[in-house]
C-alpha cells in the first residue's frame, strides 16, 4: 500500500505545477484582454491556438467562443470555419494545434488568414 500512495503523491507533485502553469489566471486574463481589444477595438479576426486540450476547452467555454479540436466532427469544423470566414458574429475561434496539423484544416486556415 505504501508504494501506491507514494506513486500517487509523486504523480500529483508532477501534475499540479503543470496544471497551475497552463491554467494560470494571469494568462487567462491576458488572453481575454487581447481578444476583447482585437475584436472590439480593431475588429480583427483571431485564432487562438492551444497545445493543451484541457486549456483549450476551458478558455473557449469561459469566453463563449467556438473551438475546433480532435472530437469536433467534420460538419462542425466546416460550420465554424465558414462562420469565421463570412460572419461578423464569429470573430474568434479556438483551435488545438493537433487539429491544425491535419491537411484540410491547414488549407482552410490558409484561406482565412490570407
C-alpha positions in Angstrom: 0.0 0.0 0.0 2.8 2.4 0.8 4.2 2.1 -2.8 0.8 3.0 -4.3 0.5 6.1 -2.0 4.0 7.2 -2.8 3.3 6.8 -6.6 0.1 9.0 -6.3 1.9 11.6 -4.3 4.8 11.8 -6.7 2.5 11.9 -9.7 0.4 14.7 -8.2 3.5 16.7 -7.4 4.5 16.5 -11.1 1.0 17.3 -12.5 -0.1 20.1 -10.1 2.7 22.6 -11.1 1.9 21.9 -14.8 -1.8 22.4 -14.3 -1.1 25.6 -12.4 1.2 26.7 -15.2 -1.2 26.1 -18.1 -4.3 27.4 -16.2 -2.5 30.5 -14.8 -5.2 33.1 -14.1 -2.9 35.9 -15.4 -2.6 34.1 -18.7 -6.3 33.8 -18.9 -6.8 37.5 -18.2 -4.2 38.4 -20.8 -5.9 36.2 -23.4 -9.3 37.6 -22.5 -8.0 41.2 -22.8 -6.3 40.5 -26.2 -9.5 39.0 -27.6 -11.5 41.9 -26.3 -9.1 44.5 -27.6 -8.7 43.0 -31.1 -12.3 42.1 -31.6 -13.9 45.2 -30.1 -11.4 48.0 -30.8 -9.9 46.8 -34.1 -12.5 44.4 -35.5 -9.8 41.7 -36.1 -10.4 38.0 -36.7 -8.5 35.9 -34.1 -7.4 32.3 -34.0 -6.2 31.2 -30.6 -4.0 28.0 -30.6 -3.6 25.7 -27.6 -1.3 22.8 -27.1 -3.2 21.5 -24.1 -6.7 20.3 -24.7 -7.9 21.0 -21.2 -6.8 24.6 -21.6 -8.5 24.9 -25.0 -11.8 23.7 -23.7 -11.7 25.8 -20.5 -10.8 29.0 -22.3 -13.3 28.5 -25.1 -16.1 27.7 -22.7 -15.4 30.6 -20.3 -15.1 33.1 -23.1 -18.0 31.6 -25.0 -16.1 31.1 -28.3 -16.3 28.2 -30.8 -13.5 25.6 -30.7 -12.1 23.0 -33.0 -10.2 20.0 -31.7 -9.9 16.3 -32.3 -13.5 15.4 -31.3 -15.1 18.1 -33.5 -16.9 16.5 -36.4 -16.2 17.4 -40.0 -19.6 19.1 -40.2 -18.9 21.1 -37.0 -15.5 22.2 -38.2 -16.9 23.3 -41.6 -19.7 25.3 -39.9 -17.3 27.0 -37.5 -14.7 27.8 -40.2 -17.4 29.1 -42.6 -18.9 31.3 -39.9 -15.4 32.6 -39.1 -14.7 33.4 -42.7 -18.0 35.1 -43.6 -19.9 36.2 -40.4 -19.3 39.2 -38.2 -20.7 37.2 -35.3 -17.8 34.8 -35.1 -14.5 36.8 -34.8 -12.5 34.4 -32.6 -12.1 30.6 -32.7 -10.0 28.3 -30.5 -8.0 25.7 -32.3 -6.0 22.8 -31.0 -2.6 22.5 -32.6 -3.2 18.8 -33.1 -6.1 19.6 -35.4 -4.2 22.4 -37.1 -1.6 19.9 -38.4 -4.2 18.0 -40.3 -4.3 18.8 -44.0 -7.8 20.1 -44.7 -7.8 22.4 -41.7 -4.5 23.9 -42.7 -5.9 24.7 -46.2 -8.9 26.3 -44.7 -6.8 28.4 -42.3 -4.6 29.5 -45.0 -7.6 30.9 -46.9 -8.9 32.5 -43.7 -5.7 34.2 -42.7 -4.7 35.5 -46.1 
